[in-house]
Amino acid sequence: MENRKERIVIRIGRHHLSFSSIDPMSTEQPITYEPYVVKSGISMAANLREALKGAGLSQMGIRKALVMVDAPVLLIPVEIFEEGKMATMYSQSFPPKEQELMLYNVLPDLNAVAVFAINKDLKTVLDDNFPDLKITVAMSPVWRHFHHRSFTGTRNKLYGYLHDQKLDVFAFQQNRFKFCNQFDTNRTQDTTYFLMYVWKQLMLSAEQDELHLAGEGLVDDKNELVTGLRRYLQNVYVVNPSADFNRAPATKLKGMPFDLMALFTKGR
């Protein structure tokens, strides 16, 4: 039987692994999403190798993959980016690790290059299984989606995406990043502190400007986070994926991260 799923999307995080694909012939739910239970005692490369064996992808005939890596990212303006210097620049921002391979994605609409690292063993497993392979940072579709939204209205906007026990905070100024950073957090108080710290650093107005929050990982208590932020900021909004993506099929899948929803709905 001919395989209808031409490409698989693999999302790899620090402690999470999932597989997604599209079946264009399905009328009910064209997207499948399958999280894989990661074993803590072995490497992510070993986890992926076991997961791929269990998925039977070789029998399904899927040879094309898009891999979304949730990793620390260094953003470099396009005009100063040099491939030969990216590893040195990255190591100045993030502690270097053994057995890492440097990769990068060009973000032409944001005039930036996203530099990130992937474990060499992990890359080998991917290369061995997928002759047609593309690797991108997991934040890429989120940045593009909110960059497009940032042109709506006249107020300045700050965005926070909570996922994988982390907080990505970013803002735009026309076709460039105005700010972008990531913080480890899974507590409401810490998340509030980081958001307010960036808000103050950017000298945003508590009365006029807007804070938009997205992600299923809204720490231990979403209501507590939003209520606490609204003590200081007048315009705090929680993004509803179903409304934001016009009830797209990806928004109906329980547990699917917002970045995957953005990918399947808006593209890379």
SVG drawing of the C-alpha trace seen along z (x, -y; Angstrom):
<svg xmlns="http://www.w3.org/2000/svg" viewBox="-14 -54 50 57">
<polyline fill="none" stroke="black" stroke-width="0.4" points="0.0,0.0 1.3,-3.4 2.4,-5.5 0.5,-8.8 2.7,-10.3 5.5,-11.8 7.3,-13.5 7.6,-13.1 8.2,-15.9 10.4,-15.0 10.5,-17.4 13.5,-16.9 13.7,-18.7 15.9,-18.4 13.6,-15.7 10.9,-15.3 10.6,-13.5 7.6,-13.4 6.6,-12.4 4.1,-14.1 2.9,-13.7 0.2,-14.7 -2.1,-12.3 -3.7,-14.5 -6.3,-11.8 -7.7,-11.9 -11.0,-13.8 -11.3,-13.7 -7.9,-14.6 -5.1,-14.8 -2.4,-15.3 -1.1,-12.7 0.9,-13.5 2.7,-10.8 4.8,-11.8 7.5,-9.2 8.2,-8.4 11.9,-9.3 14.0,-6.9 16.1,-8.9 19.0,-6.4 20.1,-6.6 21.1,-9.4 18.6,-11.2 20.3,-9.6 19.7,-6.1 16.1,-7.1 15.6,-8.3 17.1,-5.1 14.7,-2.9 11.8,-5.1 12.5,-4.9 12.7,-1.1 9.4,-1.0 7.7,-3.3 8.7,-1.0 9.5,-4.0 11.6,-1.9 8.5,0.3 6.3,-2.8 8.7,-4.2 9.1,-7.6 12.6,-8.9 12.0,-12.6 12.1,-14.3 11.9,-17.8 13.5,-17.9 12.7,-20.7 15.4,-21.0 14.5,-22.8 17.9,-24.1 19.6,-27.3 19.8,-29.7 22.2,-32.5 20.7,-35.1 23.2,-36.9 22.3,-39.8 22.5,-38.7 24.9,-41.4 27.6,-40.3 27.1,-36.5 30.1,-34.5 29.8,-30.7 33.5,-30.3 33.0,-32.3 29.7,-31.0 31.1,-28.3 33.3,-30.8 30.5,-33.3 28.1,-30.6 30.6,-29.3 30.9,-32.9 27.2,-32.8 26.7,-29.2 29.0,-26.8 30.5,-24.5 29.7,-20.7 31.6,-17.8 30.3,-16.0 28.3,-19.0 27.8,-20.0 27.0,-23.6 24.1,-24.3 22.3,-27.4 19.0,-28.6 18.7,-31.8 15.6,-33.9 15.4,-36.3 12.1,-37.9 13.8,-38.8 17.2,-39.7 18.8,-37.2 20.6,-33.9 19.7,-31.4 22.8,-29.4 22.3,-26.3 24.0,-23.0 23.0,-19.4 24.6,-16.3 26.8,-14.5 25.4,-11.0 21.9,-12.4 22.7,-13.8 24.2,-10.5 21.0,-8.6 19.0,-11.1 21.3,-10.9 21.2,-7.1 17.4,-7.0 16.5,-10.0 18.3,-10.7 16.2,-13.8 16.7,-15.7 16.1,-19.3 16.9,-20.6 15.4,-23.8 15.1,-25.4 11.7,-24.7 11.2,-28.5 11.3,-29.4 7.6,-29.0 6.7,-30.8 8.9,-33.7 7.4,-34.0 3.8,-33.8 4.2,-36.4 6.3,-38.7 3.4,-38.8 1.0,-39.5 3.3,-42.3 2.2,-44.6 -1.4,-44.5 -2.2,-47.8 0.1,-50.5 1.1,-49.3 4.5,-47.7 4.2,-44.0 6.3,-41.5 5.8,-37.8 6.4,-34.9 6.3,-31.3 6.3,-28.8 7.3,-25.2 9.6,-22.4 10.1,-24.1 11.5,-27.1 10.4,-30.6 11.2,-32.2 10.8,-36.0 11.0,-38.1 10.0,-41.3 10.2,-42.8 11.0,-46.2 9.8,-46.2 11.7,-43.4 14.2,-42.7 14.4,-41.2 14.4,-43.9 14.9,-41.3 15.2,-37.5 16.3,-35.4 15.4,-32.1 15.1,-31.4 14.8,-28.0 11.7,-28.2 8.7,-26.1 7.6,-28.3 5.1,-31.1 7.2,-33.5 10.3,-33.0 8.3,-33.4 6.7,-36.6 10.1,-38.0 11.7,-37.2 8.8,-38.8 8.8,-41.9 12.6,-42.2 12.5,-42.2 9.5,-44.5 11.4,-47.1 14.6,-46.6 12.7,-47.4 11.1,-50.4 7.6,-49.3 4.5,-51.2 2.5,-49.4 -0.6,-51.2 -0.3,-51.2 1.8,-48.2 0.9,-44.5 2.2,-41.2 1.1,-38.0 1.6,-34.6 1.5,-31.3 2.2,-27.6 0.7,-24.8 3.5,-24.9 2.1,-28.0 4.0,-26.9 2.2,-25.5 -0.8,-27.8 -1.8,-29.8 -4.4,-31.8 -2.0,-32.8 0.6,-33.9 -1.8,-36.0 -3.4,-37.5 0.0,-38.4 1.1,-40.0 -2.1,-42.1 -1.2,-43.7 1.6,-45.5 0.5,-45.5 -2.8,-46.6 -2.8,-44.5 -1.9,-40.9 -3.3,-38.3 -3.2,-34.5 -3.1,-33.2 -5.9,-30.7 -4.4,-28.5 -7.8,-27.5 -8.8,-31.2 -5.3,-32.2 -5.1,-29.5 -8.7,-29.7 -9.6,-26.2 -7.0,-24.5 -6.7,-20.7 -3.4,-20.9 -5.1,-22.8 -7.4,-19.9 -4.6,-17.5 -4.1,-17.2 -0.6,-17.8 0.8,-19.2 3.2,-22.1 2.3,-25.5 5.4,-25.6 4.2,-22.4 0.8,-24.0 2.4,-27.0 4.4,-24.9 1.5,-22.8 -0.8,-25.9 1.5,-28.6 4.5,-26.7 8.2,-27.2"/>
</svg>
